[in-house]
Amino acid sequence: MYKHILIPTDGSDRSMRAVSAGIALAKVLNAKVTGLFVGESTYIPGVDESPKPLAEEALSAVAQRAEEAGVTAVCVSMLGDTPQGAIVKFAGEKGCDLIIMGTHGRSKVGKFFLGSVAASVLAECEIPVMLYR
């Protein structure tokens, strides 16, 4: 059924619950996972907090959980104009056939409009998207 599951994460509690659910599904389906952290490209060194430590922490957790479950995982960190655009583009370029993600996160927009990144991915993406609450 699904062979390559993309699991975007921002390190939030909701996102990490989606990571656990995605890895559990991957184990059952014998699928591989890609953990993806998208930092906002509007990051200004010296003004904004660097996304690098958060990315490393979030993706380290993905890698650890996948290893514990015996699931093949690759983790990628990148900058994007919008997290949702980067997620959709990445999924298409890498041949992912399912995206599993949390409905609320830490993005600047997400703090004001709950679930806006997830809603946008759902609206823009041509592959199945599973939202985890």
C-alpha positions as CSV (number, residue, x, y, z in Angstrom):
1,M,0.0,0.0,0.0
2,Y,2.2,2.9,1.2
3,K,6.0,2.5,0.8
4,H,7.4,5.9,1.6
5,I,5.8,8.0,4.3
6,L,6.8,11.7,4.8
7,I,6.5,12.9,8.4
8,P,7.0,16.6,8.6
9,T,7.8,17.7,12.2
10,D,8.5,21.0,14.0
11,G,9.3,19.3,17.3
12,S,6.0,20.3,19.0
13,D,4.1,17.8,21.2
14,R,1.4,17.3,18.6
15,S,3.9,16.9,15.8
16,M,5.9,14.3,17.8
17,R,2.7,12.3,18.4
18,A,2.2,12.3,14.7
19,V,5.8,11.1,14.3
20,S,5.1,8.1,16.6
21,A,1.9,7.3,14.8
22,G,3.6,7.5,11.4
23,I,6.5,5.3,12.4
24,A,4.0,2.7,13.9
25,L,2.1,2.7,10.6
26,A,5.4,2.4,8.6
27,K,6.4,-0.6,10.7
28,V,3.1,-2.4,10.0
29,L,3.3,-1.6,6.3
30,N,7.0,-2.3,6.0
31,A,7.4,1.3,4.6
32,K,10.3,3.7,4.9
33,V,9.9,7.1,6.5
34,T,11.4,10.5,5.8
35,G,11.4,13.0,8.7
36,L,11.3,16.6,7.4
37,F,11.9,19.8,9.3
38,V,11.2,23.0,7.4
39,G,12.6,26.2,8.9
40,E,11.1,29.5,7.6
41,S,13.4,31.2,5.1
42,T,12.5,34.5,6.7
43,Y,15.0,33.6,9.5
44,I,17.3,36.5,10.1
45,P,20.6,35.6,11.9
46,G,21.1,37.7,15.0
47,V,17.4,38.7,15.0
48,D,15.5,35.5,15.0
49,E,16.3,32.3,16.9
50,S,18.2,29.9,14.7
51,P,16.0,26.9,13.5
52,K,19.0,24.6,13.6
53,P,18.9,23.5,17.2
54,L,15.2,22.8,17.0
55,A,15.6,21.0,13.7
56,E,18.4,18.8,15.2
57,E,16.3,18.0,18.2
58,A,13.1,17.2,16.3
59,L,14.9,15.0,13.7
60,S,17.0,13.3,16.2
61,A,13.8,12.1,17.9
62,V,12.4,10.9,14.6
63,A,15.6,8.9,13.9
64,Q,15.6,7.4,17.4
65,R,12.0,6.4,17.3
66,A,12.4,4.8,13.9
67,E,15.5,2.9,14.9
68,E,13.7,1.6,18.0
69,A,10.9,0.4,15.8
70,G,13.1,-1.1,13.2
71,V,11.9,1.3,10.5
72,T,14.2,2.7,7.8
73,A,14.4,6.5,8.2
74,V,16.1,9.4,6.6
75,C,15.9,12.9,8.1
76,V,16.1,16.2,6.2
77,S,16.2,19.8,7.4
78,M,15.6,22.6,5.0
79,L,14.5,26.2,4.7
80,G,11.4,27.2,2.8
81,D,9.3,30.3,2.0
82,T,6.4,28.5,3.6
83,P,6.5,25.2,5.4
84,Q,3.4,23.9,3.6
85,G,4.9,24.7,0.1
86,A,8.2,23.0,1.0
87,I,6.4,19.9,2.4
88,V,4.2,19.5,-0.7
89,K,7.2,20.1,-3.1
90,F,9.5,17.7,-1.2
91,A,6.8,15.0,-1.1
92,G,6.5,15.2,-4.9
93,E,10.2,15.3,-5.6
94,K,11.0,12.4,-3.3
95,G,8.2,10.1,-4.4
96,C,6.4,10.0,-1.1
97,D,3.1,8.3,-1.2
98,L,1.6,9.4,2.1
99,I,2.2,12.4,4.4
100,I,1.4,12.1,8.1
101,M,1.5,15.3,10.2
102,G,0.2,17.0,13.3
103,T,-2.6,19.6,13.1
104,H,-0.9,22.3,15.2
105,G,2.7,23.4,15.4
106,R,5.2,26.1,16.2
107,S,5.3,28.1,13.0
108,K,4.7,31.9,13.3
109,V,1.5,31.6,11.4
110,G,0.5,28.4,13.3
111,K,0.5,30.3,16.6
112,F,-2.4,32.4,15.3
113,F,-4.3,30.1,12.9
114,L,-4.4,26.7,14.4
115,G,-3.6,24.0,11.9
116,S,-2.9,26.4,9.0
117,V,0.1,24.5,7.7
118,A,-1.7,21.2,7.9
119,A,-4.8,22.6,6.2
120,S,-2.7,24.1,3.4
121,V,-0.8,20.8,2.8
122,L,-4.2,19.0,2.7
123,A,-5.5,21.5,0.2
124,E,-2.4,21.7,-2.0
125,C,-1.2,18.1,-2.0
126,E,-2.0,15.5,-4.6
127,I,-1.0,12.5,-2.5
128,P,-2.9,11.3,0.6
129,V,-2.4,13.3,3.8
130,M,-3.2,11.9,7.2
131,L,-3.7,14.5,9.9
132,Y,-3.0,13.4,13.5
133,R,-4.6,15.3,16.4
